[in-house]
Amino acid sequence: MGLFGSITGKSKVKAANKIVQTARAKDDVAQAEQLFAQAMAIYEAIPSDNAAFKDALYNWGMALLYSARLKQGAEAKELYQEAGKKFSYCLVAKADYLGAALDWGVALMELAPLQNAADKEETYTLAKEKFSIADGIQEGVASYNFACLYAVHSDFNACKEALQLALEYKNLPDEEDILNDADMKIAKTKPWFNEFIASINAPEVEAEQDKKTEESSKDAEYSKVKVVTDGYKVEYDKKEK
């Protein structure tokens, strides 16, 4: 595949991604589905020997994931499963494709509630596996996802710890998204949950106070806790791939 073919492939993926973003902004479900189908046809047309093939697979999976959210029952389950297949192929093509690992786990988390009890637990186990892969690629990136996984299994101590870790790694979604997250439904009833939400912005306040105190006393010594992050911020349901 020559340079021109590679550039053409990337341009097609970019164009398809814009169509997906347009679809997601539509209130009319039928129009959104039509646009998703149009975008997926573009992803599908990109050959496997093209440099953009991995990104086409990933974004194809995302389009399927978004489409699944417009459906119910068997139709939704099928689309979530198809999204998972695209993410799996993407990881075969590039073993450290972070988005594919993370969003495969997300697709599995959304698929599980639609399944019977036996299949549901198997799906949650697979989701944990995918989040672990993502965390292995970038430490801490799946902390919030693990919190959701713990929450649906009523392991609230682990949920609380994972939320705190997500805060430290700066991988929390917006406060509103946390409060509206179906996985957090029961966790939100726990006394510590509101305290955690209130603490989300606390580190910034404390850091500012520490700075002022340090400036006023040159002889003071401070213990600084370094937040481990390389700047990657998961935008969850607001990704623009």
C-alpha positions in Angstrom: 0.0 0.0 0.0 1.5 3.3 -1.1 1.6 6.6 0.7 -1.4 7.9 -1.4 -3.5 4.9 -0.4 -2.6 5.4 3.3 -3.6 9.1 3.1 -6.8 8.2 1.3 -7.7 5.6 4.0 -7.1 8.1 6.8 -9.2 10.7 5.0 -12.0 8.2 4.7 -11.9 7.3 8.4 -11.9 11.0 9.3 -14.9 11.6 7.0 -16.8 8.6 8.5 -16.0 9.8 12.0 -17.7 13.1 11.2 -20.8 11.3 10.0 -20.8 9.4 13.3 -20.6 12.6 15.3 -23.5 14.0 13.2 -25.5 10.9 13.9 -24.9 11.1 17.6 -26.3 14.6 17.6 -29.5 13.6 15.9 -32.7 13.4 18.0 -34.4 11.5 15.2 -33.5 7.8 15.7 -34.2 6.8 12.1 -31.9 9.6 10.8 -29.2 8.6 13.3 -29.3 4.9 12.2 -29.1 5.9 8.6 -26.0 8.0 9.2 -24.4 5.2 11.3 -25.0 2.8 8.5 -23.4 5.2 6.0 -20.3 5.6 8.2 -20.0 1.9 8.8 -20.1 1.3 5.0 -17.0 3.6 4.7 -15.1 1.8 7.4 -15.9 -1.6 5.9 -14.6 -0.4 2.5 -11.1 0.2 3.8 -8.8 -2.8 2.9 -6.9 -4.7 5.6 -3.5 -3.7 4.0 -4.2 0.0 4.5 -2.4 1.8 7.3 -5.8 3.2 8.4 -7.4 -0.2 8.8 -6.9 -0.5 12.6 -8.5 2.9 13.1 -11.3 1.9 10.8 -12.0 -1.2 12.8 -12.0 0.7 16.1 -14.3 3.5 14.9 -16.5 0.9 13.2 -16.8 -0.7 16.6 -17.7 2.6 18.2 -20.4 3.2 15.5 -21.9 -0.2 16.4 -21.7 0.6 20.1 -23.6 3.9 19.5 -26.1 2.1 17.3 -26.7 -0.5 20.0 -27.8 2.2 22.4 -30.6 3.1 20.1 -32.0 -0.4 20.2 -33.5 -2.8 22.7 -33.5 -6.5 23.4 -32.1 -8.9 20.8 -31.2 -6.1 18.3 -29.2 -4.3 20.9 -27.4 -7.5 22.1 -26.4 -8.3 18.5 -25.0 -4.9 17.9 -23.0 -4.9 21.2 -21.6 -8.3 20.2 -20.6 -7.0 16.8 -18.9 -4.0 18.3 -16.9 -6.4 20.5 -15.8 -8.3 17.4 -14.5 -5.2 15.8 -12.6 -4.2 18.9 -11.2 -7.8 19.1 -10.0 -7.6 15.5 -8.5 -4.2 16.3 -6.5 -5.6 19.2 -5.3 -8.5 17.0 -4.0 -5.9 14.5 -2.5 -3.8 17.3 -2.1 -5.4 20.7 -1.7 -2.2 22.6 -4.7 -0.3 21.1 -5.9 1.3 24.3 -9.3 2.5 23.0 -10.2 -0.9 21.6 -9.5 -2.6 24.9 -11.3 0.0 27.0 -14.4 0.3 24.8 -14.7 -3.4 24.3 -15.1 -3.5 28.1 -17.6 -0.7 27.9 -19.6 -2.6 25.3 -19.6 -5.7 27.5 -20.8 -3.8 30.5 -23.7 -2.5 28.5 -24.4 -5.9 27.0 -24.5 -7.7 30.4 -27.8 -6.3 31.8 -29.6 -7.5 28.6 -28.6 -11.1 29.2 -29.8 -13.9 31.5 -28.0 -14.5 34.8 -25.5 -17.1 33.6 -24.4 -15.2 30.5 -24.4 -11.9 32.4 -21.7 -13.0 34.8 -19.6 -14.4 32.0 -19.9 -11.1 30.2 -18.9 -9.1 33.3 -15.9 -11.4 33.7 -14.9 -10.6 30.1 -15.4 -6.9 30.7 -13.0 -7.1 33.7 -10.5 -8.9 31.5 -10.7 -6.1 28.8 -10.3 -3.4 31.5 -7.3 -5.2 32.8 -5.8 -5.2 29.3 -6.4 -1.4 29.1 -4.9 -0.8 32.5 -1.9 -2.8 31.5 -1.4 -0.5 28.4 -1.9 2.6 30.5 -1.9 2.3 34.3 -5.0 3.7 36.0 -6.9 4.4 32.8 -9.7 1.9 33.6 -10.1 2.8 37.2 -13.6 4.3 36.8 -14.6 1.3 34.7 -13.5 -1.0 37.5 -15.6 1.1 39.9 -18.6 0.5 37.8 -17.9 -3.2 37.7 -17.6 -3.4 41.5 -20.7 -1.3 41.9 -23.0 -3.7 39.9 -21.6 -6.5 42.1 -22.3 -4.6 45.3 -18.7 -4.6 46.3 -18.9 -1.0 47.5 -15.6 -0.9 49.4 -13.8 -1.8 46.1 -16.0 0.6 44.2 -15.0 3.5 46.5 -11.3 2.6 46.3 -11.5 2.5 42.5 -13.3 5.8 42.3 -10.6 7.4 44.5 -8.0 5.9 42.2 -9.8 7.3 39.1 -9.7 10.7 40.8 -6.0 10.4 41.5 -5.3 9.4 37.9 -7.6 12.1 36.6 -9.7 9.6 34.7 -13.1 10.4 36.1 -15.9 11.3 33.7 -17.8 14.5 34.5 -19.7 14.7 37.8 -23.0 14.7 36.0 -22.1 11.5 34.1 -21.2 9.8 37.3 -24.5 10.7 38.9 -26.4 9.5 35.8 -24.4 6.3 35.4 -26.8 3.3 35.7 -24.0 1.2 37.1 -23.8 3.5 40.0 -27.5 3.3 40.9 -27.0 1.4 44.2 -23.6 2.9 45.0 -25.3 6.3 45.1 -27.4 5.3 48.1 -24.3 4.7 50.2 -23.3 7.4 52.7 -19.7 7.7 51.3 -20.9 8.4 47.8 -22.0 12.0 48.3 -18.8 12.7 50.2 -16.8 11.4 47.3 -18.7 13.6 44.8 -18.0 16.6 47.1 -14.3 15.7 47.2 -13.8 15.7 43.5 -12.7 19.3 43.3 -11.2 19.3 46.8 -7.6 18.4 45.7 -7.5 21.6 43.6 -8.6 23.7 46.6 -6.1 22.0 48.9 -3.3 22.5 46.4 -4.0 26.2 46.2 -4.0 26.4 50.0 -0.7 24.6 50.1 0.8 27.0 47.6 -0.3 30.0 49.6 1.0 28.5 52.8 4.3 27.6 51.2 4.7 31.2 49.9 4.1 32.6 53.4 6.7 30.3 55.1 10.0 29.6 53.4 11.1 27.3 56.3 8.1 25.0 56.1 8.6 21.5 54.6 5.8 19.8 52.7 5.0 16.3 51.7 3.8 16.3 48.1 1.9 13.4 46.6 2.5 13.1 42.9 -0.5 12.2 40.8 0.5 9.6 38.3 -0.8 10.6 34.9 0.5 11.3 31.4 -2.4 13.5 30.5 -4.7 11.0 29.0 -8.3 11.8 29.8 -11.0 9.3 29.0 -13.9 11.2 27.5 -16.2 8.2 27.8 -19.4 9.0 25.9 -18.0 12.2 24.4 -15.2 10.7 22.3 -14.5 12.1 18.9 -12.4 9.4 17.1 
